[in-house]
Each structure stands twice: as structure tokens, then as C-alpha cells.
């Protein structure tokens, strides 16, 4: 097997966790690439043809939705600290190093969102990461306390949206009726006209999609405010995990097992209860808003470190799969952007035009295929080159100097 040849200053276990996260996030993002937007939370909106699709919906909700994005944020915070610490150790200005990286990451994300896919997360990470820098000298205890407070604020925001829906259901006014229709379009079953318009857009030509992406940029940036509290919380948890030694290998296995079993066990049990309640209500808009949108944040907040602990335990055993996952994580930016290119080509009208034609369960076939591609191409690439192609571009731009790419 070809080893990924990590740099001497890399923490390989961190790369393994990041590799799992970048592969896992496609289990959620595939719904945005291939189905109308509302279908991600509301299964009956589109893509349900049988029991397998419903099973796929709940499996994704329990195992992946929000958890992979959170795990990636967790690692982003840890990586932020590593870069800053190494800049200080080298005598460089850590603020200048950090903000150049965040600035160019924002530019890459802007190009990604405008030219390819409006679901970009890079701009969001660049903006939130700029705020996270202020916590670099905080104690582990303060990082965790601030993270918990930020996560609680996010939960209150989501709960307020859910409560506004409940209030509209009990009101009998024209404005409440219109509000309920808007909620139905976003969390229930949209009108046929709304669905037809979105399907026609993404099965159409590149010009229409390009215009849509430009219009959606404002929404993408607004989401930085809307979900930024939670993202910053997870970054702080990741920074605390690095400072405490969890991500650097100093925690004993017994402690990692307690976090893995406790975090994943509590989360899966809670999500299972939510899924059962949603099923009992026929997965209507009210159950979707409460069960899949407003109530899960505390559950995923405990699942994310649980996932990290479990992956770290597996990574400690080493082996071929762990090495390949580390290579995927070392090239996380390139793999993330390559996924967008491939999936947009498959599902958008400028490519194969498959948008809205696959059932929910069958969508996981290209997800598994893309995961296999990441595992098989990342190690051979890193055997020949120092960085992934987009990591090389980001590094060269941030340092304003072309970096050596090919290994000698």
C-alpha cells in the first residue's frame, strides 16, 4: 500500500478524523446536489418511493446530519491552533498568518459558491474562523464554557423558529396562513409549482444555475450569522480537544472509550426517540421542524466528540484503511471541492442532468463511489506531491509565493 507521507509536523490522527468527516459529509450534501432543497429535512417532499427511502432518511438523520459538519468544524478549530502555534514558534506574526489564510479561504469559497454550488461552507468557516482566533490563548475550561454558551444560543434561535410555527398554527389571520404556507414550502411538502421551478432550474443550463448561485450568495453569508454560533462552539470544542491532549494522543484509551460510548450512545438514543415521534405524526411539517430541526442540537453536540473519540481509537490501531483515511484528511479541501465538481456534473443540467430523478436510497450509491475514489486517489497523489492541488493553491496564495509541489 502507498503511504500518504505526512509532513513531520502533521498529527496523523487528526488527518484520520478529518478524512472520515470529509467523506461522511457527502451523505448529507448529496441531498442538496440531487434533490429539491426542502427534501433534506422533509422526506415526503421528494425522493420517497418505498420503505428503503424512509430508512435512508432516518439513518442519515441519526448518523450524519449535522454531525459531519460539526466534526469538520471541531477539526477546523484544532487545525487553526496548530497553524497559529507553529507560526509563533517560527517567529512569524500569527495574526497575519491566520488572517491571510482565512482571507484566501473566503475567496476560494466565494468562487466555489458562485461558480459551482450555493451550498458552500468555506466562506462560513473563513468568517467564523476569523472570530475563533480571539480564543487562541483561552484555557481549556474557558473554551468549553464559551462553546456551551454559544451552542445554547444556537439552540434558542432554532427553538424560536419552531415556536413561531406553533404560534402560527393557533392563529387565524391571513399573515399566519401565509407564514404556514412558507413553512410548508420549507419543512413540509411544497406546492407543485415551487418544486417544478427548482427542478427546471437545476436541469437547465449553466447560465440559470450561475444566476441562482449569485442570488443565493446573500443567503449563504446570512447563514454565517444564523448557524455561526454553533460552528464557533464546535471550533472551540476542537481547540479544547487539542489543548487537552485528546487529539494529540495523550488521552488513555479508557477515557476515549467513555467519551465514545457516552456521546454516541446518548445521541443515538435521543435521535431514535425523535424519529419514532416523527413517524407517529406521519412526518408532517410540525414534526420535521421540531424533530429534525429545532430539537437535535444538544444531541449532536455530544455525538461529535463521541465520534472523534471513536475514530481516534480506530486510528491508533493503524493499518491500511487508517492510512488512506489520513491521506483523505490531508487533502480534505481538494476532496471537498472535487466532490462538488463530480456531483454537480452528475446532477446538474450542464452535465448529466440527473437532478430530481433518483430516489433517496439510490443516492447513496454515488456517495459510496465518491468515498472509494477519495480513498484510492489521495494516497497515490501524496506519494508524489506534497499537498493536494487546492491545498497547494491555498498555501501558495496565503504565503504569496509559489510553494514546491512535487516531492523530490
Secondary structure in CASP SS format (residue, H / E / C, confidence):
PFRMAT SS
TARGET T0000
AUTHOR 0000-0000-0000
METHOD secondary structure of the structure
MODEL  1
X C 1.00
X C 1.00
X C 1.00
X C 1.00
X C 1.00
X C 1.00
X C 1.00
X C 1.00
X C 1.00
X C 1.00
X C 1.00
X H 1.00
X H 1.00
X H 1.00
X H 1.00
X H 1.00
X H 1.00
X H 1.00
X H 1.00
X H 1.00
X H 1.00
X H 1.00
X H 1.00
X H 1.00
X C 1.00
X H 1.00
X H 1.00
X H 1.00
X H 1.00
X H 1.00
X H 1.00
X H 1.00
X H 1.00
X H 1.00
X C 1.00
X C 1.00
X H 1.00
X H 1.00
X H 1.00
X H 1.00
X C 1.00
X C 1.00
X H 1.00
X H 1.00
X H 1.00
X C 1.00
X C 1.00
X C 1.00
X C 1.00
X C 1.00
X H 1.00
X H 1.00
X H 1.00
X H 1.00
X H 1.00
X H 1.00
X H 1.00
X H 1.00
X H 1.00
X H 1.00
X H 1.00
X H 1.00
X H 1.00
X C 1.00
X C 1.00
X C 1.00
X H 1.00
X H 1.00
X H 1.00
X H 1.00
X H 1.00
X H 1.00
X H 1.00
X H 1.00
X H 1.00
X H 1.00
X H 1.00
X H 1.00
X H 1.00
X H 1.00
X H 1.00
X H 1.00
X H 1.00
X H 1.00
X H 1.00
X H 1.00
X H 1.00
X H 1.00
X H 1.00
X C 1.00
X C 1.00
X C 1.00
X C 1.00
X H 1.00
X H 1.00
X H 1.00
X H 1.00
X H 1.00
X H 1.00
X H 1.00
X H 1.00
X H 1.00
X H 1.00
X H 1.00
X H 1.00
X H 1.00
X H 1.00
X H 1.00
X H 1.00
X H 1.00
X H 1.00
X H 1.00
X H 1.00
X H 1.00
X H 1.00
X C 1.00
X C 1.00
X C 1.00
X C 1.00
X C 1.00
X C 1.00
X H 1.00
X H 1.00
X H 1.00
X H 1.00
X H 1.00
X H 1.00
X H 1.00
X H 1.00
X H 1.00
X H 1.00
X H 1.00
X H 1.00
X H 1.00
X H 1.00
X C 1.00
X C 1.00
X C 1.00
X C 1.00
X H 1.00
X H 1.00
X H 1.00
X H 1.00
X H 1.00
X H 1.00
X H 1.00
X H 1.00
X H 1.00
X H 1.00
X H 1.00
X H 1.00
X H 1.00
X H 1.00
X H 1.00
X H 1.00
X H 1.00
X H 1.00
X H 1.00
X H 1.00
X H 1.00
X H 1.00
X H 1.00
X H 1.00
X H 1.00
X H 1.00
X H 1.00
X H 1.00
X H 1.00
X H 1.00
X H 1.00
X C 1.00
X C 1.00
X C 1.00
X H 1.00
X H 1.00
X H 1.00
X H 1.00
X H 1.00
X H 1.00
X H 1.00
X H 1.00
X H 1.00
X H 1.00
X H 1.00
X H 1.00
X H 1.00
X H 1.00
X C 1.00
X C 1.00
X C 1.00
X C 1.00
X H 1.00
X H 1.00
X H 1.00
X H 1.00
X H 1.00
X H 1.00
X H 1.00
X H 1.00
X H 1.00
X H 1.00
X H 1.00
X H 1.00
X C 1.00
X C 1.00
X H 1.00
X H 1.00
X H 1.00
X H 1.00
X H 1.00
X H 1.00
X H 1.00
X H 1.00
X H 1.00
X H 1.00
X H 1.00
X H 1.00
X H 1.00
X H 1.00
X H 1.00
X H 1.00
X H 1.00
X H 1.00
X H 1.00
X H 1.00
X H 1.00
X C 1.00
X H 1.00
X H 1.00
X H 1.00
X H 1.00
X H 1.00
X H 1.00
X H 1.00
X H 1.00
X H 1.00
X H 1.00
X H 1.00
X H 1.00
X H 1.00
X H 1.00
X H 1.00
X H 1.00
X H 1.00
X C 1.00
X C 1.00
X C 1.00
X C 1.00
X C 1.00
X C 1.00
X C 1.00
X C 1.00
X H 1.00
X H 1.00
X H 1.00
X H 1.00
X H 1.00
X H 1.00
X H 1.00
X H 1.00
X H 1.00
X H 1.00
X H 1.00
X H 1.00
X H 1.00
X H 1.00
X H 1.00
X H 1.00
X H 1.00
X H 1.00
X H 1.00
X H 1.00
X H 1.00
X H 1.00
X H 1.00
X H 1.00
X H 1.00
X H 1.00
X H 1.00
X H 1.00
X C 1.00
X C 1.00
X C 1.00
X C 1.00
X H 1.00
X H 1.00
X H 1.00
X H 1.00
X H 1.00
X H 1.00
X H 1.00
X H 1.00
X H 1.00
X H 1.00
X C 1.00
X C 1.00
X H 1.00
X H 1.00
X H 1.00
X H 1.00
X H 1.00
X H 1.00
X H 1.00
X H 1.00
X H 1.00
X H 1.00
X H 1.00
X H 1.00
X H 1.00
X H 1.00
X H 1.00
X H 1.00
X H 1.00
X H 1.00
X H 1.00
X H 1.00
X C 1.00
X C 1.00
X C 1.00
X H 1.00
X H 1.00
X H 1.00
X H 1.00
X H 1.00
X H 1.00
X H 1.00
X H 1.00
X H 1.00
X H 1.00
X H 1.00
X C 1.00
X H 1.00
X H 1.00
X H 1.00
X H 1.00
X H 1.00
X H 1.00
X H 1.00
X H 1.00
X H 1.00
X H 1.00
X H 1.00
X H 1.00
X H 1.00
X H 1.00
X H 1.00
X H 1.00
X C 1.00
X C 1.00
X C 1.00
X C 1.00
X C 1.00
X C 1.00
X C 1.00
X C 1.00
X C 1.00
X C 1.00
X C 1.00
X C 1.00
X C 1.00
X C 1.00
X C 1.00
X H 1.00
X H 1.00
X H 1.00
X H 1.00
X H 1.00
X H 1.00
X H 1.00
X H 1.00
X H 1.00
X H 1.00
X H 1.00
X H 1.00
X H 1.00
X H 1.00
X H 1.00
X H 1.00
X H 1.00
X H 1.00
X H 1.00
X H 1.00
X H 1.00
X H 1.00
X E 1.00
X C 1.00
X C 1.00
X C 1.00
X H 1.00
X H 1.00
X H 1.00
X H 1.00
X H 1.00
X H 1.00
X H 1.00
X H 1.00
X H 1.00
X H 1.00
X H 1.00
X C 1.00
X C 1.00
X C 1.00
X C 1.00
X C 1.00
X C 1.00
X E 1.00
X C 1.00
X C 1.00
END
